[in-house]
Amino acid sequence: MESNELVMPETPATQDKLLEIGRIAQRMIDKQRYVEKLEEALEKAKLEHKIISEQELPQAMGEIKMFAFRLSTGFRITLKPVFVVNYIKDKINDVEEWLDENNYSGMVKNVITVSIPKGASEEQIYRLEEAISNYQWEHERKKTINYQTLNAWGREMEREERIIPDDLFNVYRATKAIAE
């Protein structure tokens, strides 16, 4: 509702009180819009920071083979390598098979989500791991790899100069400027 139209309450209220409520409601809407503008500005600033820290500054420093320096304000700027690995979600079964075949078993975690109806006993819930299908409860099975585990594995593969298959994994390598 854009106008200051007021809906009359069932209990009697003074005109002054209704006007006060309308003003408070408008202040709330104004603050909501202000917060939305700030959030938009924050997203824009984060994107600009990312471009500067991951592209512009590393490129400029790299041109003169500079890896670190200190500003007069006391901040130390250092170039740090960034290495991120993630897997192609719809190929998780192929990823698991490749990991198993290459002696990296155990990285894939299975998560089963079950909708348990109201009134289920503790005993039923306890036995659920062994007999989930007997209860005919809806459930979902999902395979995942913890991102920290995957990135640690990726760094190990990189150190050992082993190939990470790009049909199963996405590998992101970059240099980022860090201010400390």
N, C-alpha and C positions, 0 to 999 in steps of 0.2 A: 504494500500500500504506500504510494508516494505522497499523498496529501496528508495533511494534519487532521484528517477526519477522525473523530473520536466515537467509539462505540459506547453507548451509555451503559453503565453498570446497573445491576439489579437493585443495589442499595443506593440510597440517595448520596450524592457527592456535591460538594460545592464547586462552583464554576472555577474558582481559583485552584482547587486541587486538580481538577481535570486539565487545566492549562499547564500546571506544573508537571503532571504525568506526561503530557504531550511533549513538553520541552525536554524532559529526561529521555524519553524515547528517541527524540530527534538527535540528542547528544550521543546516544548509544549507536544510532545508525551512522552518524558522522565519524565516530571512532572506529566503527567497523570498516568503513570506506578508507579511513586513514591507515589502518592496519593492513588492509589489502594492498594499498599503494606502497607501504613500507616493505611488505613481503615481495612485491614485484621488483622494487629497487634492490632488495637484498639478493634476489636471484640474478639480476643483471650484474651486480657487483661481484658475486661469486664467479660468474662466467668470465667476466673481465679479468679477475684475479687468476683464474685457471689459465687463460690465454697468456697472461704475462709470465706466470711462474712455470708453465710447461712448454711455452714456445718462445716468446720474445726474449726473455732474459737468458735462458740456456743457449739460445742460438747466438745472441750477441757475445756472451762470455766465451762460447766455444770457438768463435771466429778468432779470438786472440789467445786461445788455450788457457783461459782463466777458469779455475775451479772453485775459488773462494775469495772473498774480500770482506773488509769491514767498512761500514759507513761511518761518517762522523757522528751519527746519532747513537753509535754503539752496536747497532745490529750487525750480525755476521751473516752474510749471504753465502750459502754453500750449494753446490750442485750435487744432487743425490740421484742415484739410479732408481727408477721405478720399474718394477717387474710384477705383472699381474697375470695370472692364469685363471681362466674359467672354462667350463665345459659346455658343449652344445647340449642344451637341456633335453631335446627330443632324441638325442643319441646316447642317453645314459646307459642303456644296456650294452651298446657297443663300447662305450668308455669302460664300463666294468669288465667286459671281456678282455679288452686290450690291457687294462691294468693287471688282471689276473695272469694273462699270458706272459707279461713282462715282469713278473715277480713283485708287483705292487698291490697285492690283494689286501683287502681290509679297509680301503679308503672309502668305499661306497657304503653309506649308511642307509638302512631301510627304516622308514617311518610309517607306522600304520596308525591311521586316525579312525576312530570308531565312534559312532553315535550310539551311546548307551541309553536305552529308554528309561524313563522315570520308574522307580520301584525296583530296579535291579539290585540284587543282594550283593554284599561284599564278596561272598563266596563265588558268585558268578563272575564278578569282575576279576577276582584273583585267578580263576581258571581260564579266563579269556585268552591268554596267550597260547594256550594249548588247544582250545576248542572254539575259536572265533566263529567258524562257519556253522557250528551246531546251533548257535543262537539265532542265526539268520538276521544278524544286525548289519546294517549298512556299514561298510568300512572302505577306506581308501588306503592304498599302498603307494608310497612315494619313495624313490631312491634319490639321495642327495650326497654331495661331498662337501664337507666343511670347507669354507673358503680359505681359512688359515692353513689347514692341512694341505689343501691343494696348492696354495702359493709356496709353502715350505717345500713341498715336493718339486714344484716347478723350479725353484731356486737351486735345489739339489741337482736336478736334471741339467740345468744351465751350467753349474760348476763342473759337472762331469762331462760337459759337451755332448750330451745325449739329445737325440731328436724327440721333440714333442709333436705328435701327429696333428697337423693343422686341420684335418677333416673331423677331429673329435674335440679339439681344444682351441680356444682363442688365447693368444699370447700377446700381451701389450708390454712393449719395452719403451721407456722414455727416460728423459732426464728432467728433473724438477728442481727449481730454485727454492730453497728453504731459507726463511729469515728466522734467526735465533737471537 
